[in-house]
Amino acid sequence: MATSTPTKPVSNLTEATVRFCGDSGDGMQLAGTQFTNTSALLGNDVATFPDFPAEIRAPRGTKAGVSGFQIHFSSNEIFTPGDTVDALVAMNPAALATNLSDLRDGGILLVNKDAFNKKGLEQAGYATDPLEDGSLSKYKLHSVEMTKLTRLAVEACDLSQKESDRCRNFFAMGLVFWLYDRPLEPTLRFIEQKFGTKVPKVAQANTLTLKKGYHYGETVEAINTQYHVEAAKLPPGKYRNIMGNTALAWGLITAARMSEKRLFLGAYPITPASTILEELASHKNFDVLTFQAEDEIAAITATIGAAFAGAMSVTASSGPGIALKGEGLGLAVITELPMIVINVQRGGPSTGLPTKTEQADLLQAMYGRNGECPIPIIATRSPGDSFDVAQEAWRLAVRYMTPVMILTDGYIANGSEPWRIPELSELAKIPVKHPAPLAEGETFQPYDRDERLARPWAIPGTPTLEHRLGGLEKQDITGNVSYDPDNHEHMCRLRARKVARIADDIPLQELDGPDSGDLLVLSWGGPYGACATAVHQAQAAGKKVSHCHLRYLNPFPKNLGEILLRFDKVLVPELNLGQLSFMVRSMFMIDTIGLNKIQGKPFSVAEIIAKIDELT
Amino acid sequence: MSIETTLPVLKPADFASDQDVRWCPGCGDYSILAQMKKMLPTLGVPRENIVFISGIGCSSRFPYYMNTYGMHSIHGRAPAVATGLKTCRPDLQVWVITGDGDGLSIGGNHLMHCIRRNMDLNIVLFNNRIYGLTKGQYSPTSPVGKKTKSTPMGAIDNPLHPLSIAIGCEATFVARSIDTNIKHLSAIFKRAAHHQGTAFVEVYQNCNVFNDKAWEYATHRESKADTTLELEHGKPLIFGKDRNKGIRLNGLDPEVVELGKGITEDDLLFHDERSPEPSLAYLLSRMRHEDGFPEPIGVFRSVDAPRYDVLTNDQIEEATRIKGVGDLESLYTTGETWTVA
């Protein structure tokens, strides 16, 4: 910065959590993303939680239209976006009303005073102005005329009032950037890239507003402390910040490259999976074909057609879409074609809570089809982990000639974290074999099997291997239609055995903590971070608690049963009513204690700790 | 090094699989299968490059009887399966076999979207105006009043007309033939095979068990000359045993007129299958026996238009030309990165 900086005391923190919230048109997701990227560039470990309404533009100023973005940044390794908020930015009364309960006592509260007018207060349900009535006295309240100051900042830019007001989020950003001692340069670069050549006056206005916010922090006397969070000590390497769905899409692209395959994605837009389709559509130069289908059923059946064609074939959706794909998945199972089916879970049933997270589709993944129809299931645990899971899913799909389900969720999909960029040499090849044309006198048997029980993946265009697949029961070996009762039972058992055998091909389950004790916290998917943090804290407090986080849900790792028996109690925190518990109980005949939450929100660390304390 | 390859000359028998055909004796499907097997060897396309995709229903057993690649998929979804296949492998010749229930009822959505994308697929819809495999319920092409097991007092919903649907979706190739008119059927299949883009063929097919004689008016030796009209590109619409009747436009409506008595061929409607406007083809598709019209058979429409399967692969080439072949390292490092020592 060119201007001289009046010195204010700087207080060092190990970590902090900030939330931007405002109307869904206020640019809060952008503010959060910029703050995240800047913090990541500074070397902090970060974890984020964007939270937005299902409506694109709910009526302005209403509680229904409030959009938020939370960032937890630290000089230590962190796994969650934070339980409580240290600094809350509220752009209007509705945002304050819906978010204040998460601000810790004594936390910093930055509000846009100009939005606290009669109409705004009424829409948020305030009888009196909270900025005036003393109800916010337990917080460090800074009531700032952001609208007015923004308009002043952009006076010279020749903007309409509406356009001027759209820059407000940059004022808020500038102020928070100062408060947490973050540089403006990455955001200035972003403004230049996004608007610089296209709409120079918008670039100029946003730049001026950002700096205005920053200077406001520097100069206004009421804000008397600046905070500083040192870089975290992450393993050496090159890093970037990455969102879950982006990591998943890049993992798919990588798997296609590692198996020397075209990548085909058949998908129908659905929240929160659509960004996978969008991300892949922007990388056509990796030989990626994206097909936006007419519906979910066409998406999976086109995916089956692409698998028959010999491509690396993927479909991505969320729970309601997966329900529609059920019959198609059955066809994929009986034709034994390799493909990946991604479920980015959201709140259900039915349309449910489209933009909120949940883990209630595990049993749908296990059992949601007609007939005996087993498929392997693996789950991502964090945004960056999605990259590895995508490749592992494809490895299993081609080795076992089966559709593989990836379970992720809205929290992972939209959340972000620093990701160590892999060296190309670290990436594993995924070998794929297609049978060659037969020699004279040989007969092709499409349902013959190798030692893993996988059938050959013969693709059209190969002379002498012409064969017919289909949804009618197959005769073992020949693949011809068969109604023979014994053959049907044989084939059902064979398909089940093939999937069960994958347990021999996946790593043994590891534990975080001692291999026996008073309590085992057993988790899968998104709650990984909250469980890991809670267990570390409990261990530091001397408790005999270990953490077992499952990536493989079908089949389970071979040693899971014996692990469970070595602990007095097993706690299963899940964002559903006990679906993993159901599976574990029925498979291992042991009791589990559920910690279940279905509010469309992830677990807080405090919720897990409280349960651990209750049980130990 | 020169590699000499000679394509083996294939015979109809080369396209027969080793599976027993299990349609009811007397079913119109046998004839359709026979004509397909006869026609395919004339194309010179290697057998391994031909794929038949079907849905569910009597007609959809078709792929099992062809010694090509094939998939008997799920009810109504064959056009979508074929779309994924053809998108990834434009080198294959892909046929979709469907029926009136499979294609127009449960799979109506896929059929519509497949046609408007102009995927290079050959879709053959066997229309027998009944659900055969489920033993005789009415179908979306059954006429009003049709009494079946599921409509004991008669069907009350208006039927769909396959060609009107296809033309409404601006299909680039639309044709109709009849199971018993074997020469015509074979010629239409060949035209469909040569068309670049979605070729949609409706075949009047008799289900002799559950809906026998549904098309008798169009197939009976005595009546067919008066109840059907064979379309020929550039020719006037003339029909009748004595070739003395024709179709004339009266304003926007077709009417049947008798030649002679002051009406000459020049007064008649001339067929133009290459008309860019689908209106004429649509008008022809609405000429119905019950309204006193002969039902046209032959090619209603055959025009060129961009194909989805080609365009989507062109975009890959274009993206590669602009950005270069995708490089993983530069993908991972797009945007801001930092290094931890």
Interface residues (C-beta under 8 A of the other chain):
Chain A: N37 A40 L41 G43 P186 A231 K233 L234 P235 P236 G237 K238 Y239 R240 N241 W250 I253 T254 R257 R262 F264 G266 H283 K284 N285 F286 D287 V288 L289 F291 A293 E294 D295 I297 A298 T301 A302 T303 I304 G305 A306 A307 F308 A309 G310 A311 S313 E327 G328 G330 L331 T335 I421 P422 L424 L427 P460 G461 T462 P463 T464 L465 E466 H467 R468 L469 G470 G471 L472 N480 V481
Chain B: S17 Q19 P46 R47 E48 N49 V51 I53 I56 P63 Y64 M66 N67 T68 Y69 G70 M71 H72 S73 I74 R77 A80 V81 A82 T83 G84 L85 K86 T87 C88 R89 D91 L92 N109 H110 M112 H113 T312 N313 Q315 I316 E318 A319 T320 I322 K323 G324 V325 G326 L328 E329 L331 Y332 T333 G335 E336 T337 W338 T339 V340 A341
